[in-house]
Amino acid sequence: MSETSELASGLALGTFRLNGQFLQMAEGLARPAGMTAAWWQVLGAVLREPLPVAGIARVMGMTRQGVQRIADLLVERGLAEYRPNPAHRRAKLLQPTAAGREAIAKINPGHQKFSDRLVAELGPEEARQCLEALHRLSAALDRLGSEDQGAVESVKSER
């Protein structure tokens, strides 16, 4: 295996492990509030402003179908509601209900304690460096994904 393949594989495997670790932590924090990590993730995406399902999927790096399933469950359980979208008749906006905001509020103290412990473990400067590295990696993957999509579209149009 080449050095670039080993590096890319290491980045991917490290990211998968990190994702699993954060999901496990999030499940533990969300459970006492009657939530799951996925519900928390989707609801958290619309705390500041309502978004359509496709917008939530883009922000969270999830599939539109997965977000739709979770959004429907949140609405069914009274934690979120769909609102009309002035920009698009069919793509309704998801927003939390008072019960949804209360559920998130129950998670916040545990989340704060975990956050304090994690940043103390790393140190604030190293935590910032980790965050910046994750942003750079994500942006690079976005650029490569756009290039790959452009190449696929070019091949399709040649047919």
C-alpha positions as MATLAB code, in Angstrom:
seq = 'MSETSELASGLALGTFRLNGQFLQMAEGLARPAGMTAAWWQVLGAVLREPLPVAGIARVMGMTRQGVQRIADLLVERGLAEYRPNPAHRRAKLLQPTAAGREAIAKINPGHQKFSDRLVAELGPEEARQCLEALHRLSAALDRLGSEDQGAVESVKSER';
ca = [
       0.000    0.000    0.000;
       1.331    3.454   -0.878;
       1.968    6.144    1.720;
      -0.979    8.188    0.429;
      -3.282    5.165    0.656;
      -2.107    4.470    4.196;
      -2.640    8.107    5.202;
      -6.112    8.269    3.639;
      -7.090    4.947    5.238;
      -5.782    6.138    8.592;
      -7.814    9.348    8.304;
     -10.951    7.398    7.409;
     -10.529    4.764   10.123;
      -9.666    7.401   12.718;
     -12.751    9.377   11.736;
     -14.972    6.289   11.922;
     -13.644    5.515   15.412;
     -14.085    9.132   16.521;
     -17.637    9.146   15.164;
     -18.409    5.979   17.106;
     -16.954    7.434   20.293;
     -18.966   10.657   19.969;
     -22.144    8.724   19.151;
     -21.693    6.527   22.224;
     -21.186    9.615   24.399;
     -24.172   11.364   22.787;
     -26.426    8.333   23.322;
     -25.518    8.351   27.014;
     -26.282   12.068   27.324;
     -29.535   11.902   25.333;
     -31.021    8.782   26.955;
     -32.080   10.401   30.285;
     -34.012   13.024   28.283;
     -35.895   10.282   26.406;
     -33.951   11.042   23.230;
     -31.436    9.307   20.987;
     -28.238   10.798   19.612;
     -29.822   10.997   16.156;
     -32.901   12.820   17.476;
     -30.637   15.224   19.366;
     -28.575   15.786   16.225;
     -31.585   16.637   14.046;
     -33.320   18.715   16.702;
     -30.070   20.525   17.464;
     -29.769   21.530   13.806;
     -33.008   23.538   14.018;
     -32.668   25.148   17.439;
     -31.558   28.515   16.028;
     -33.704   28.529   12.915;
     -36.115   26.161   11.180;
     -34.669   24.286    8.202;
     -35.992   21.967    5.510;
     -35.020   18.306    5.778;
     -32.516   18.648    2.909;
     -30.880   21.595    4.691;
     -30.555   19.608    7.918;
     -29.016   16.727    5.969;
     -26.437   19.053    4.387;
     -25.487   20.688    7.704;
     -25.262   17.386    9.579;
     -23.691   15.250    6.853;
     -26.619   12.843    6.895;
     -28.812   11.458    4.125;
     -32.019   13.286    3.342;
     -33.969   10.057    3.805;
     -32.441    9.447    7.245;
     -33.229   12.981    8.369;
     -36.781   12.662    7.014;
     -37.361    9.493    9.037;
     -36.057   11.122   12.228;
     -37.927   14.387   11.594;
     -41.186   12.473   11.170;
     -40.537   10.642   14.476;
     -39.800   13.929   16.248;
     -43.051   15.402   14.921;
     -44.974   12.251   15.876;
     -43.621   12.494   19.441;
     -44.399   16.209   19.730;
     -40.752   17.291   19.888;
     -40.818   19.145   16.560;
     -43.318   20.450   14.046;
     -43.405   21.210   10.345;
     -44.046   24.805    9.283;
     -44.761   26.249    5.847;
     -41.663   27.263    3.920;
     -42.094   30.586    2.088;
     -39.175   29.679   -0.207;
     -40.515   26.274   -1.263;
     -44.093   25.043   -1.087;
     -43.302   21.332   -0.730;
     -40.133   21.444    1.440;
     -41.615   22.276    4.820;
     -39.442   23.688    7.596;
     -38.760   21.669   10.744;
     -38.644   23.494   14.062;
     -38.597   22.319   17.682;
     -41.684   22.546   19.856;
     -41.575   23.660   23.488;
     -41.309   19.959   24.443;
     -38.362   19.563   22.057;
     -36.583   22.549   23.579;
     -37.247   21.124   27.067;
     -35.718   17.794   26.034;
     -32.598   19.555   24.740;
     -32.436   21.610   27.963;
     -32.328   18.339   29.934;
     -29.284   17.238   27.910;
     -27.380   20.508   28.248;
     -25.997   20.105   31.816;
     -24.453   16.697   31.033;
     -23.177   18.003   27.724;
     -21.534   20.953   29.492;
     -19.850   18.655   32.029;
     -18.533   16.396   29.273;
     -17.367   19.402   27.237;
     -15.497   20.822   30.218;
     -13.783   17.476   30.842;
     -12.837   16.968   27.191;
     -11.362   20.449   26.774;
      -9.543   20.118   30.105;
      -8.075   16.790   28.914;
      -6.811   18.303   25.650;
      -6.220   21.867   26.754;
      -8.056   24.738   25.034;
      -5.366   25.364   22.397;
      -5.090   21.712   21.373;
      -8.912   21.447   21.279;
      -8.959   24.437   18.877;
      -6.260   22.822   16.727;
      -8.247   19.569   16.569;
     -11.356   21.485   15.553;
      -9.460   23.395   12.851;
      -7.979   20.125   11.518;
     -11.465   18.586   11.336;
     -12.749   21.649    9.447;
      -9.830   21.440    6.984;
     -10.402   17.713    6.431;
     -14.136   18.229    5.888;
     -13.532   21.108    3.448;
     -11.025   19.004    1.485;
     -13.537   16.157    1.242;
     -16.228   18.627    0.112;
     -13.923   19.941   -2.629;
     -13.007   16.444   -3.795;
     -16.651   15.392   -3.725;
     -17.585   18.375   -5.894;
     -14.797   17.542   -8.344;
     -15.857   13.886   -8.466;
     -19.503   14.891   -9.038;
     -18.420   17.223  -11.846;
     -16.441   14.412  -13.496;
     -19.437   12.049  -13.256;
     -21.739   14.665  -14.809;
     -19.208   15.275  -17.598;
     -19.086   11.561  -18.437;
     -22.897   11.334  -18.418;
     -23.226   14.268  -20.826;
     -20.748   12.684  -23.258;
     -22.982    9.624  -23.668;
];
